[in-house]
Amino acid sequence: MTNDLCHLMISRSAYCYRHTRRWTVQLALGITALHELDIIHHDIKAKNILINV
């Protein structure tokens, strides 16, 4: 199931460290890959981040 990060943050009060760390690393790698292609996202926010759980 895919949800946006905002929805997941509202639906649960806390996530385990392992999930939070994995999502953060994947987000950082994704942004890095975009920047290497000279693509800049101007609206990075929880509602625009999709999480596959």
PyMOL Python script that loads the backbone (N, CA, C, O; Angstrom):
from pymol import cmd

cmd.read_pdbstr("""\
ATOM      1  N   MET A   1       0.841  -1.170   0.000  1.00  0.00           N
ATOM      2  CA  MET A   1       0.000   0.000   0.000  1.00  0.00           C
ATOM      3  C   MET A   1       0.893   1.244   0.000  1.00  0.00           C
ATOM      4  O   MET A   1       1.894   1.289   0.715  1.00  0.00           O
ATOM      5  N   THR A   2       0.541   2.230  -0.783  1.00  0.00           N
ATOM      6  CA  THR A   2       1.316   3.463  -0.855  1.00  0.00           C
ATOM      7  C   THR A   2       0.524   4.602  -0.234  1.00  0.00           C
ATOM      8  O   THR A   2      -0.646   4.806  -0.558  1.00  0.00           O
ATOM      9  N   ASN A   3       1.162   5.334   0.652  1.00  0.00           N
ATOM     10  CA  ASN A   3       0.566   6.502   1.294  1.00  0.00           C
ATOM     11  C   ASN A   3       1.551   7.646   1.228  1.00  0.00           C
ATOM     12  O   ASN A   3       2.752   7.444   1.049  1.00  0.00           O
ATOM     13  N   ASP A   4       1.023   8.863   1.377  1.00  0.00           N
ATOM     14  CA  ASP A   4       1.957   9.967   1.504  1.00  0.00           C
ATOM     15  C   ASP A   4       2.408  10.054   2.961  1.00  0.00           C
ATOM     16  O   ASP A   4       1.708   9.606   3.869  1.00  0.00           O
ATOM     17  N   LEU A   5       3.566  10.627   3.163  1.00  0.00           N
ATOM     18  CA  LEU A   5       4.165  10.697   4.492  1.00  0.00           C
ATOM     19  C   LEU A   5       3.288  11.473   5.461  1.00  0.00           C
ATOM     20  O   LEU A   5       3.225  11.129   6.642  1.00  0.00           O
ATOM     21  N   CYS A   6       2.617  12.503   4.992  1.00  0.00           N
ATOM     22  CA  CYS A   6       1.734  13.300   5.848  1.00  0.00           C
ATOM     23  C   CYS A   6       0.627  12.418   6.425  1.00  0.00           C
ATOM     24  O   CYS A   6       0.356  12.467   7.624  1.00  0.00           O
ATOM     25  N   HIS A   7      -0.004  11.618   5.583  1.00  0.00           N
ATOM     26  CA  HIS A   7      -1.073  10.721   6.033  1.00  0.00           C
ATOM     27  C   HIS A   7      -0.547   9.731   7.076  1.00  0.00           C
ATOM     28  O   HIS A   7      -1.200   9.488   8.091  1.00  0.00           O
ATOM     29  N   LEU A   8       0.619   9.171   6.823  1.00  0.00           N
ATOM     30  CA  LEU A   8       1.185   8.214   7.767  1.00  0.00           C
ATOM     31  C   LEU A   8       1.541   8.869   9.098  1.00  0.00           C
ATOM     32  O   LEU A   8       1.363   8.260  10.153  1.00  0.00           O
ATOM     33  N   MET A   9       2.039  10.099   9.061  1.00  0.00           N
ATOM     34  CA  MET A   9       2.399  10.798  10.297  1.00  0.00           C
ATOM     35  C   MET A   9       1.156  11.090  11.135  1.00  0.00           C
ATOM     36  O   MET A   9       1.207  11.023  12.363  1.00  0.00           O
ATOM     37  N   ILE A  10       0.047  11.412  10.483  1.00  0.00           N
ATOM     38  CA  ILE A  10      -1.193  11.702  11.200  1.00  0.00           C
ATOM     39  C   ILE A  10      -1.819  10.423  11.745  1.00  0.00           C
ATOM     40  O   ILE A  10      -2.365  10.424  12.848  1.00  0.00           O
ATOM     41  N   SER A  11      -1.746   9.339  10.990  1.00  0.00           N
ATOM     42  CA  SER A  11      -2.418   8.102  11.386  1.00  0.00           C
ATOM     43  C   SER A  11      -1.716   7.367  12.524  1.00  0.00           C
ATOM     44  O   SER A  11      -2.350   6.591  13.239  1.00  0.00           O
ATOM     45  N   ARG A  12      -0.430   7.597  12.699  1.00  0.00           N
ATOM     46  CA  ARG A  12       0.315   6.946  13.786  1.00  0.00           C
ATOM     47  C   ARG A  12       1.160   7.977  14.505  1.00  0.00           C
ATOM     48  O   ARG A  12       1.697   8.901  13.894  1.00  0.00           O
ATOM     49  N   SER A  13       1.267   7.805  15.794  1.00  0.00           N
ATOM     50  CA  SER A  13       2.021   8.792  16.572  1.00  0.00           C
ATOM     51  C   SER A  13       3.531   8.560  16.503  1.00  0.00           C
ATOM     52  O   SER A  13       4.308   9.494  16.703  1.00  0.00           O
ATOM     53  N   ALA A  14       3.954   7.327  16.223  1.00  0.00           N
ATOM     54  CA  ALA A  14       5.393   7.049  16.204  1.00  0.00           C
ATOM     55  C   ALA A  14       5.690   5.859  15.290  1.00  0.00           C
ATOM     56  O   ALA A  14       4.858   4.974  15.095  1.00  0.00           O
ATOM     57  N   TYR A  15       6.884   5.870  14.748  1.00  0.00           N
ATOM     58  CA  TYR A  15       7.382   4.758  13.947  1.00  0.00           C
ATOM     59  C   TYR A  15       8.703   4.304  14.537  1.00  0.00           C
ATOM     60  O   TYR A  15       9.404   5.073  15.195  1.00  0.00           O
ATOM     61  N   CYS A  16       9.029   3.058  14.295  1.00  0.00           N
ATOM     62  CA  CYS A  16      10.284   2.560  14.833  1.00  0.00           C
ATOM     63  C   CYS A  16      11.459   3.249  14.123  1.00  0.00           C
ATOM     64  O   CYS A  16      11.341   3.727  12.995  1.00  0.00           O
ATOM     65  N   TYR A  17      12.565   3.279  14.814  1.00  0.00           N
ATOM     66  CA  TYR A  17      13.772   3.939  14.315  1.00  0.00           C
ATOM     67  C   TYR A  17      14.189   3.374  12.965  1.00  0.00           C
ATOM     68  O   TYR A  17      14.608   4.125  12.084  1.00  0.00           O
ATOM     69  N   ARG A  18      14.081   2.070  12.795  1.00  0.00           N
ATOM     70  CA  ARG A  18      14.513   1.407  11.560  1.00  0.00           C
ATOM     71  C   ARG A  18      13.738   1.929  10.343  1.00  0.00           C
ATOM     72  O   ARG A  18      14.337   2.237   9.313  1.00  0.00           O
ATOM     73  N   HIS A  19      12.415   2.027  10.459  1.00  0.00           N
ATOM     74  CA  HIS A  19      11.612   2.535   9.343  1.00  0.00           C
ATOM     75  C   HIS A  19      11.916   4.004   9.065  1.00  0.00           C
ATOM     76  O   HIS A  19      12.086   4.406   7.914  1.00  0.00           O
ATOM     77  N   THR A  20      11.981   4.789  10.119  1.00  0.00           N
ATOM     78  CA  THR A  20      12.242   6.218   9.962  1.00  0.00           C
ATOM     79  C   THR A  20      13.597   6.448   9.299  1.00  0.00           C
ATOM     80  O   THR A  20      13.721   7.287   8.406  1.00  0.00           O
ATOM     81  N   ARG A  21      14.603   5.707   9.734  1.00  0.00           N
ATOM     82  CA  ARG A  21      15.943   5.846   9.151  1.00  0.00           C
ATOM     83  C   ARG A  21      15.946   5.433   7.680  1.00  0.00           C
ATOM     84  O   ARG A  21      16.552   6.111   6.850  1.00  0.00           O
ATOM     85  N   ARG A  22      15.278   4.334   7.352  1.00  0.00           N
ATOM     86  CA  ARG A  22      15.234   3.859   5.964  1.00  0.00           C
ATOM     87  C   ARG A  22      14.558   4.899   5.066  1.00  0.00           C
ATOM     88  O   ARG A  22      15.057   5.197   3.981  1.00  0.00           O
ATOM     89  N   TRP A  23      13.432   5.449   5.509  1.00  0.00           N
ATOM     90  CA  TRP A  23      12.729   6.450   4.708  1.00  0.00           C
ATOM     91  C   TRP A  23      13.579   7.700   4.523  1.00  0.00           C
ATOM     92  O   TRP A  23      13.608   8.283   3.439  1.00  0.00           O
ATOM     93  N   THR A  24      14.269   8.109   5.579  1.00  0.00           N
ATOM     94  CA  THR A  24      15.100   9.311   5.505  1.00  0.00           C
ATOM     95  C   THR A  24      16.259   9.112   4.533  1.00  0.00           C
ATOM     96  O   THR A  24      16.553   9.994   3.726  1.00  0.00           O
ATOM     97  N   VAL A  25      16.913   7.964   4.607  1.00  0.00           N
ATOM     98  CA  VAL A  25      18.032   7.668   3.702  1.00  0.00           C
ATOM     99  C   VAL A  25      17.541   7.608   2.256  1.00  0.00           C
ATOM    100  O   VAL A  25      18.181   8.163   1.364  1.00  0.00           O
ATOM    101  N   GLN A  26      16.415   6.942   2.019  1.00  0.00           N
ATOM    102  CA  GLN A  26      15.887   6.846   0.661  1.00  0.00           C
ATOM    103  C   GLN A  26      15.506   8.217   0.114  1.00  0.00           C
ATOM    104  O   GLN A  26      15.732   8.500  -1.063  1.00  0.00           O
ATOM    105  N   LEU A  27      14.932   9.066   0.957  1.00  0.00           N
ATOM    106  CA  LEU A  27      14.583  10.417   0.526  1.00  0.00           C
ATOM    107  C   LEU A  27      15.838  11.205   0.159  1.00  0.00           C
ATOM    108  O   LEU A  27      15.868  11.884  -0.868  1.00  0.00           O
ATOM    109  N   ALA A  28      16.868  11.118   0.992  1.00  0.00           N
ATOM    110  CA  ALA A  28      18.120  11.832   0.716  1.00  0.00           C
ATOM    111  C   ALA A  28      18.766  11.326  -0.574  1.00  0.00           C
ATOM    112  O   ALA A  28      19.261  12.125  -1.370  1.00  0.00           O
ATOM    113  N   LEU A  29      18.765  10.016  -0.788  1.00  0.00           N
ATOM    114  CA  LEU A  29      19.328   9.457  -2.019  1.00  0.00           C
ATOM    115  C   LEU A  29      18.526   9.901  -3.242  1.00  0.00           C
ATOM    116  O   LEU A  29      19.098  10.198  -4.290  1.00  0.00           O
ATOM    117  N   GLY A  30      17.215   9.945  -3.104  1.00  0.00           N
ATOM    118  CA  GLY A  30      16.365  10.382  -4.207  1.00  0.00           C
ATOM    119  C   GLY A  30      16.610  11.833  -4.579  1.00  0.00           C
ATOM    120  O   GLY A  30      16.710  12.172  -5.758  1.00  0.00           O
ATOM    121  N   ILE A  31      16.706  12.693  -3.566  1.00  0.00           N
ATOM    122  CA  ILE A  31      16.970  14.114  -3.822  1.00  0.00           C
ATOM    123  C   ILE A  31      18.350  14.292  -4.447  1.00  0.00           C
ATOM    124  O   ILE A  31      18.524  15.111  -5.349  1.00  0.00           O
ATOM    125  N   THR A  32      19.328  13.528  -3.970  1.00  0.00           N
ATOM    126  CA  THR A  32      20.672  13.589  -4.542  1.00  0.00           C
ATOM    127  C   THR A  32      20.655  13.184  -6.013  1.00  0.00           C
ATOM    128  O   THR A  32      21.285  13.837  -6.846  1.00  0.00           O
ATOM    129  N   ALA A  33      19.940  12.114  -6.332  1.00  0.00           N
ATOM    130  CA  ALA A  33      19.853  11.661  -7.724  1.00  0.00           C
ATOM    131  C   ALA A  33      19.201  12.724  -8.601  1.00  0.00           C
ATOM    132  O   ALA A  33      19.645  12.954  -9.727  1.00  0.00           O
ATOM    133  N   LEU A  34      18.162  13.371  -8.102  1.00  0.00           N
ATOM    134  CA  LEU A  34      17.515  14.442  -8.864  1.00  0.00           C
ATOM    135  C   LEU A  34      18.477  15.597  -9.110  1.00  0.00           C
ATOM    136  O   LEU A  34      18.553  16.119 -10.222  1.00  0.00           O
ATOM    137  N   HIS A  35      19.210  15.994  -8.076  1.00  0.00           N
ATOM    138  CA  HIS A  35      20.153  17.110  -8.217  1.00  0.00           C
ATOM    139  C   HIS A  35      21.273  16.777  -9.197  1.00  0.00           C
ATOM    140  O   HIS A  35      21.741  17.657  -9.920  1.00  0.00           O
ATOM    141  N   GLU A  36      21.707  15.521  -9.233  1.00  0.00           N
ATOM    142  CA  GLU A  36      22.743  15.124 -10.189  1.00  0.00           C
ATOM    143  C   GLU A  36      22.253  15.249 -11.626  1.00  0.00           C
ATOM    144  O   GLU A  36      23.053  15.405 -12.548  1.00  0.00           O
ATOM    145  N   LEU A  37      20.937  15.181 -11.814  1.00  0.00           N
ATOM    146  CA  LEU A  37      20.336  15.346 -13.142  1.00  0.00           C
ATOM    147  C   LEU A  37      19.871  16.784 -13.371  1.00  0.00           C
ATOM    148  O   LEU A  37      19.146  17.069 -14.324  1.00  0.00           O
ATOM    149  N   ASP A  38      20.299  17.685 -12.482  1.00  0.00           N
ATOM    150  CA  ASP A  38      19.910  19.102 -12.540  1.00  0.00           C
ATOM    151  C   ASP A  38      18.403  19.298 -12.450  1.00  0.00           C
ATOM    152  O   ASP A  38      17.846  20.210 -13.062  1.00  0.00           O
ATOM    153  N   ILE A  39      17.747  18.431 -11.679  1.00  0.00           N
ATOM    154  CA  ILE A  39      16.316  18.567 -11.408  1.00  0.00           C
ATOM    155  C   ILE A  39      16.175  19.041  -9.970  1.00  0.00           C
ATOM    156  O   ILE A  39      16.723  18.435  -9.049  1.00  0.00           O
ATOM    157  N   ILE A  40      15.440  20.124  -9.788  1.00  0.00           N
ATOM    158  CA  ILE A  40      15.246  20.669  -8.448  1.00  0.00           C
ATOM    159  C   ILE A  40      13.760  20.642  -8.128  1.00  0.00           C
ATOM    160  O   ILE A  40      12.947  21.127  -8.915  1.00  0.00           O
ATOM    161  N   HIS A  41      13.405  20.090  -7.000  1.00  0.00           N
ATOM    162  CA  HIS A  41      12.021  20.040  -6.548  1.00  0.00           C
ATOM    163  C   HIS A  41      11.818  21.183  -5.566  1.00  0.00           C
ATOM    164  O   HIS A  41      12.516  21.266  -4.555  1.00  0.00           O
ATOM    165  N   HIS A  42      10.878  22.056  -5.855  1.00  0.00           N
ATOM    166  CA  HIS A  42      10.683  23.251  -5.036  1.00  0.00           C
ATOM    167  C   HIS A  42       9.615  23.075  -3.963  1.00  0.00           C
ATOM    168  O   HIS A  42       9.331  24.025  -3.233  1.00  0.00           O
ATOM    169  N   ASP A  43       9.017  21.902  -3.842  1.00  0.00           N
ATOM    170  CA  ASP A  43       7.918  21.746  -2.894  1.00  0.00           C
ATOM    171  C   ASP A  43       8.026  20.414  -2.155  1.00  0.00           C
ATOM    172  O   ASP A  43       7.087  19.617  -2.156  1.00  0.00           O
ATOM    173  N   ILE A  44       9.167  20.180  -1.532  1.00  0.00           N
ATOM    174  CA  ILE A  44       9.345  18.941  -0.780  1.00  0.00           C
ATOM    175  C   ILE A  44       8.668  19.108   0.574  1.00  0.00           C
ATOM    176  O   ILE A  44       9.066  19.940   1.390  1.00  0.00           O
ATOM    177  N   LYS A  45       7.646  18.306   0.790  1.00  0.00           N
ATOM    178  CA  LYS A  45       6.920  18.311   2.060  1.00  0.00           C
ATOM    179  C   LYS A  45       6.314  16.928   2.248  1.00  0.00           C
ATOM    180  O   LYS A  45       6.258  16.131   1.312  1.00  0.00           O
ATOM    181  N   ALA A  46       5.867  16.653   3.454  1.00  0.00           N
ATOM    182  CA  ALA A  46       5.366  15.319   3.794  1.00  0.00           C
ATOM    183  C   ALA A  46       4.245  14.867   2.861  1.00  0.00           C
ATOM    184  O   ALA A  46       4.161  13.682   2.537  1.00  0.00           O
ATOM    185  N   LYS A  47       3.398  15.766   2.432  1.00  0.00           N
ATOM    186  CA  LYS A  47       2.278  15.407   1.561  1.00  0.00           C
ATOM    187  C   LYS A  47       2.741  14.991   0.164  1.00  0.00           C
ATOM    188  O   LYS A  47       2.010  14.300  -0.546  1.00  0.00           O
ATOM    189  N   ASN A  48       3.943  15.403  -0.237  1.00  0.00           N
ATOM    190  CA  ASN A  48       4.473  15.082  -1.563  1.00  0.00           C
ATOM    191  C   ASN A  48       5.449  13.909  -1.551  1.00  0.00           C
ATOM    192  O   ASN A  48       6.060  13.605  -2.576  1.00  0.00           O
ATOM    193  N   ILE A  49       5.600  13.254  -0.417  1.00  0.00           N
ATOM    194  CA  ILE A  49       6.516  12.120  -0.305  1.00  0.00           C
ATOM    195  C   ILE A  49       5.689  10.847  -0.173  1.00  0.00           C
ATOM    196  O   ILE A  49       4.929  10.691   0.783  1.00  0.00           O
ATOM    197  N   LEU A  50       5.838   9.938  -1.132  1.00  0.00           N
ATOM    198  CA  LEU A  50       5.086   8.690  -1.101  1.00  0.00           C
ATOM    199  C   LEU A  50       5.900   7.613  -0.403  1.00  0.00           C
ATOM    200  O   LEU A  50       7.092   7.443  -0.659  1.00  0.00           O
ATOM    201  N   ILE A  51       5.231   6.895   0.480  1.00  0.00           N
ATOM    202  CA  ILE A  51       5.856   5.815   1.242  1.00  0.00           C
ATOM    203  C   ILE A  51       5.127   4.523   0.902  1.00  0.00           C
ATOM    204  O   ILE A  51       3.902   4.457   0.996  1.00  0.00           O
ATOM    205  N   ASN A  52       5.864   3.509   0.511  1.00  0.00           N
ATOM    206  CA  ASN A  52       5.288   2.206   0.206  1.00  0.00           C
ATOM    207  C   ASN A  52       5.458   1.315   1.429  1.00  0.00           C
ATOM    208  O   ASN A  52       6.569   0.901   1.757  1.00  0.00           O
ATOM    209  N   VAL A  53       4.347   1.024   2.099  1.00  0.00           N
ATOM    210  CA  VAL A  53       4.409   0.193   3.319  1.00  0.00           C
ATOM    211  C   VAL A  53       3.669  -1.101   3.127  1.00  0.00           C
ATOM    212  O   VAL A  53       3.614  -1.923   4.042  1.00  0.00           O
TER     213      VAL A  53
END
""", "prot")
cmd.dss("prot")
cmd.show_as("cartoon", "prot")
cmd.util.cbc("prot")
cmd.orient("prot")
